[in-house]
Each structure stands twice: as C-alpha cells, then as structure tokens.
Amino acid sequence: MANNYPYFVNLGQGLSMMIGLPTIAAWNSETRPKKPRRGTFGFNIQTNNLEFWDGEDWYSAAMSAGY
C-alpha cells in the first residue's frame, strides 16, 4: 500500500527534512516542451508563471510573492 504523504527525516539538533513531495517541471520560454502532452504543466522560471498546455495553447498564471 503506497503512502500519500511525505516522510520527515530527523537530521538532529531539532532539524528535520521533508522528503517525498511531488515536483513539477521547470523551464524558461525557450526550453518549454516542444511537443507537450495535453495536461502538461510546469513553472516558467523566466516569467515566474505556472504554465499549462491544454492541447492547443499555453496558459499561464502569475505567481505572487505576497501572502
């Protein structure tokens, strides 16, 4: 049975590290996938946008540093 949560590794001295988190692809505008599959998403480090390919066009959502 697979676990659907990250693991925490105790590094000692009150420190721990989370492992097992999902990651997404990162690219810039020039290295964006050339033949993406529908549903491909990733982070454009050049524009600071999360991008999504719907099968015909790229859509982007601007990321904000403000909380």
LINTAJO-V88395 format. One record per run of one state. SS is the DSSP state (alpha for helix, beta for strand, coil for the rest). FROM is the first residue (numbers start at 1). TO is the last residue. Records with the same first field share a line. If there is no record, write none. Layout:
BEGIN
SS=FROM-TO + FROM-TO
END
This chain:
BEGIN
coil=1-6 + 13-14 + 20-24 + 28-40 + 45-48 + 54-57 + 63-67
beta=7-12 + 15-19 + 25-27 + 41-44 + 49-53 + 58-62
END
